Amino acid sequence: MPVALGATVLRERSLQQVMSAREEERRRLRRDLHDGLGPALAALSMRAEAVQELVRDEAAKRLLDEIVADAQAAVTDIRGLVDDLRPPVLDSLGLVGALRALAGGGDGRPAADGPAVLVRAPEEPPPLPAATETAAYRIAAEALANARRHAAASRMWITLEVAAGMLHLEVADDGRGIGPVRPGGVGLTAMRERAAELGGVCVVVPRPRGGTLVRATLPATEGAR
């Protein structure tokens, strides 16, 4: 292997390892916030509300009102932070279950508020790096949101498979298709960047029979490419 190519591969693998370690740390932090600090603040708010019923002094009541409001605001902030760190649905349902939930069940039945979405995926995929799960979920979410907003599609398909150490994700629709893809489009750029951070790729292309296809290839194991 040429020296320059070898250095590039090593750099990409190092980046993948850093991203994977960061995602695992986010998972741990999300769990600690969700299971520890969040419930503790919620319990503090409930206790303060209980004390309010016993206090007659108006100044003390006002102070308790402020404590309750601050605690509830902190709980709301923590819930938002937990969701930003890692979608909780990934830990509760796994990637395939999370994709089905994202698709409103994913059984291909007509939906009242958007296109019918069919999810085709193995029931029990092999264990995946946390960073790959998160990237796949967020790419699928962005692709679904784009299609629902712009494609005027009646049907969509999410296909997931793992082969040769790579995860292959496709989100397709039968809508109006795409014109020239703007490189600076925020949603498209975000999908590409999520894949590239892990050493993967994400492309958005027209489907031969009409509509749009988002295809992402991500490492299914540490250091795969």
C-alpha positions as CSV (number, residue, x, y, z in Angstrom):
1,M,0.0,0.0,0.0
2,P,1.5,3.4,-0.9
3,V,2.6,5.5,2.1
4,A,0.1,8.3,1.3
5,L,-2.8,6.0,1.0
6,G,-1.8,4.1,4.1
7,A,-1.7,7.4,6.1
8,T,-5.1,8.3,4.8
9,V,-6.6,5.0,5.8
10,L,-5.0,5.3,9.3
11,R,-6.3,8.8,9.7
12,E,-9.8,7.8,8.7
13,R,-9.8,4.8,11.1
14,S,-8.6,7.1,13.9
15,L,-11.4,9.5,13.2
16,Q,-13.9,6.6,13.2
17,Q,-12.5,5.5,16.6
18,V,-12.8,9.0,18.0
19,M,-16.4,9.3,16.8
20,S,-17.3,5.9,18.2
21,A,-15.7,6.7,21.6
22,R,-17.6,10.0,21.6
23,E,-20.9,8.4,20.9
24,E,-20.4,5.8,23.6
25,E,-19.6,8.5,26.1
26,R,-22.8,10.3,25.0
27,R,-24.7,7.2,25.6
28,R,-23.3,6.9,29.1
29,L,-24.0,10.6,29.8
30,R,-27.5,10.3,28.5
31,R,-28.2,7.3,30.7
32,D,-26.7,9.1,33.8
33,L,-28.8,12.2,33.1
34,H,-32.0,10.2,32.4
35,D,-31.7,7.9,35.3
36,G,-30.0,10.1,37.9
37,L,-30.1,13.9,37.7
38,G,-33.4,14.2,35.9
39,P,-35.5,12.1,38.4
40,A,-33.7,13.8,41.3
41,L,-34.7,17.3,40.1
42,A,-38.3,16.0,39.4
43,A,-38.5,14.7,42.9
44,L,-37.2,18.0,44.3
45,S,-39.9,19.8,42.4
46,M,-42.6,17.5,43.8
47,R,-41.4,17.9,47.4
48,A,-41.3,21.7,47.0
49,E,-44.9,21.6,45.7
50,A,-45.9,19.5,48.7
51,V,-44.3,21.9,51.1
52,Q,-46.2,24.8,49.5
53,E,-49.4,23.2,50.8
54,L,-48.1,23.5,54.4
55,V,-46.6,27.0,54.3
56,R,-48.7,30.0,55.2
57,D,-46.1,32.8,55.0
58,E,-46.5,34.6,51.7
59,A,-42.8,35.4,51.3
60,A,-41.9,31.7,51.8
61,K,-44.6,30.7,49.3
62,R,-43.2,33.0,46.7
63,L,-39.7,31.5,47.3
64,L,-41.1,28.0,46.9
65,D,-42.9,29.0,43.7
66,E,-39.5,30.1,42.3
67,I,-37.9,26.9,43.4
68,V,-40.6,24.8,41.8
69,A,-40.4,26.8,38.5
70,D,-36.6,26.6,38.4
71,A,-36.6,22.8,39.1
72,Q,-39.2,22.2,36.4
73,A,-37.3,24.3,33.9
74,A,-34.1,22.3,34.7
75,V,-36.0,19.0,34.1
76,T,-37.2,20.3,30.7
77,D,-33.7,21.3,29.8
78,I,-32.3,17.9,30.8
79,R,-34.9,16.1,28.7
80,G,-33.9,18.2,25.7
81,L,-30.2,17.5,26.4
82,V,-30.9,13.8,26.7
83,D,-32.6,13.7,23.3
84,D,-29.8,15.7,21.7
85,L,-27.1,13.4,23.1
86,R,-28.7,10.3,21.7
87,P,-32.3,9.5,20.7
88,P,-33.7,7.6,23.7
89,V,-35.7,5.4,21.3
90,L,-32.5,3.7,20.2
91,D,-31.8,2.4,23.7
92,S,-35.4,1.4,24.3
93,L,-36.2,-0.2,20.9
94,G,-32.9,-0.7,19.1
95,L,-32.2,0.6,15.6
96,V,-34.8,-1.4,13.7
97,G,-37.5,-0.7,16.3
98,A,-36.6,3.0,16.3
99,L,-36.9,3.1,12.5
100,R,-40.3,1.4,12.6
101,A,-41.5,4.0,15.2
102,L,-40.1,6.8,13.1
103,A,-42.1,5.4,10.2
104,G,-45.4,5.2,12.2
105,G,-45.2,1.4,12.4
106,G,-43.4,0.8,9.2
107,D,-45.9,-1.8,7.9
108,G,-46.7,0.0,4.6
109,R,-50.3,0.8,5.5
110,P,-51.8,4.1,4.3
111,A,-51.2,6.9,6.7
112,A,-53.7,9.7,7.4
113,D,-51.1,12.5,7.6
114,G,-48.5,11.4,5.1
115,P,-47.1,8.7,2.8
116,A,-47.4,5.0,3.8
117,V,-43.9,3.8,4.9
118,L,-42.7,0.2,4.7
119,V,-39.6,-0.8,6.7
120,R,-37.6,-3.8,5.4
121,A,-35.0,-4.8,7.9
122,P,-33.7,-7.9,9.9
123,E,-35.6,-8.3,13.2
124,E,-32.3,-8.8,15.0
125,P,-29.4,-7.2,13.3
126,P,-25.9,-7.8,14.7
127,P,-24.7,-5.4,17.4
128,L,-23.7,-2.1,15.9
129,P,-21.4,0.7,17.2
130,A,-23.4,3.4,19.0
131,A,-22.2,6.0,16.5
132,T,-23.4,4.0,13.6
133,E,-26.9,3.5,15.1
134,T,-27.2,7.2,15.8
135,A,-26.0,8.3,12.4
136,A,-28.4,5.8,10.6
137,Y,-31.3,6.9,12.7
138,R,-30.7,10.6,12.1
139,I,-30.1,10.2,8.4
140,A,-33.4,8.2,8.1
141,A,-35.2,10.8,10.1
142,E,-33.9,13.7,7.9
143,A,-34.7,11.8,4.7
144,L,-38.3,11.0,5.9
145,A,-38.8,14.6,7.0
146,N,-37.6,15.9,3.6
147,A,-39.9,13.6,1.7
148,R,-42.9,14.4,3.8
149,R,-42.3,18.1,3.4
150,H,-41.4,18.3,-0.3
151,A,-41.9,15.1,-2.3
152,A,-45.7,14.8,-2.3
153,A,-45.1,11.0,-2.1
154,S,-47.8,8.4,-1.5
155,R,-45.3,5.6,-0.5
156,M,-41.9,5.4,1.1
157,W,-39.5,2.5,1.8
158,I,-36.8,2.2,4.4
159,T,-34.4,-0.7,3.8
160,L,-31.7,-1.7,6.2
161,E,-29.2,-4.5,5.8
162,V,-25.8,-5.4,7.2
163,A,-23.2,-7.2,5.0
164,A,-19.4,-7.4,4.8
165,G,-18.9,-5.3,7.9
166,M,-21.0,-2.4,6.5
167,L,-24.6,-1.1,7.3
168,H,-26.6,-0.2,4.2
169,L,-29.5,2.1,4.6
170,E,-31.9,3.3,1.9
171,V,-34.8,5.7,2.2
172,A,-36.8,5.9,-1.0
173,D,-40.1,7.6,-2.1
174,D,-42.3,7.7,-5.1
175,G,-42.8,11.4,-5.1
176,R,-42.0,14.2,-7.5
177,G,-38.2,13.5,-7.4
178,I,-35.4,16.0,-7.1
179,G,-33.9,18.7,-9.3
180,P,-30.3,19.5,-9.1
181,V,-29.2,18.8,-5.6
182,R,-27.9,22.0,-3.9
183,P,-24.6,21.2,-2.2
184,G,-25.4,23.8,0.5
185,G,-28.8,22.4,1.4
186,V,-28.7,22.1,5.2
187,G,-30.5,18.7,5.5
188,L,-28.5,17.0,2.7
189,T,-25.3,18.4,4.0
190,A,-26.0,17.1,7.5
191,M,-26.7,13.6,6.2
192,R,-23.5,13.5,4.2
193,E,-21.5,14.9,7.2
194,R,-22.9,12.3,9.6
195,A,-21.9,9.5,7.2
196,A,-18.5,11.0,6.4
197,E,-17.6,11.4,10.1
198,L,-17.7,7.6,10.4
199,G,-15.8,6.9,7.2
200,G,-19.1,6.2,5.4
201,V,-20.9,7.9,2.5
202,C,-24.4,9.2,1.9
203,V,-25.8,10.1,-1.6
204,V,-29.1,11.5,-2.7
205,V,-30.2,10.5,-6.3
206,P,-33.3,10.3,-8.4
207,R,-35.0,6.9,-8.6
208,P,-35.3,5.4,-12.1
209,R,-39.1,5.1,-11.8
210,G,-39.6,8.5,-10.2
211,G,-39.0,9.8,-6.7
212,T,-35.9,10.1,-4.6
213,L,-33.4,7.7,-3.1
214,V,-31.2,8.4,-0.1
215,R,-28.5,5.8,0.3
216,A,-26.1,5.6,3.2
217,T,-23.3,3.2,3.8
218,L,-21.8,3.1,7.3
219,P,-19.3,0.9,9.2
220,A,-21.1,-1.9,11.1
221,T,-18.0,-2.7,13.1
222,E,-15.2,-0.7,14.7
223,G,-12.7,0.3,12.0
224,A,-14.7,-1.2,9.1
225,R,-14.6,0.4,5.7
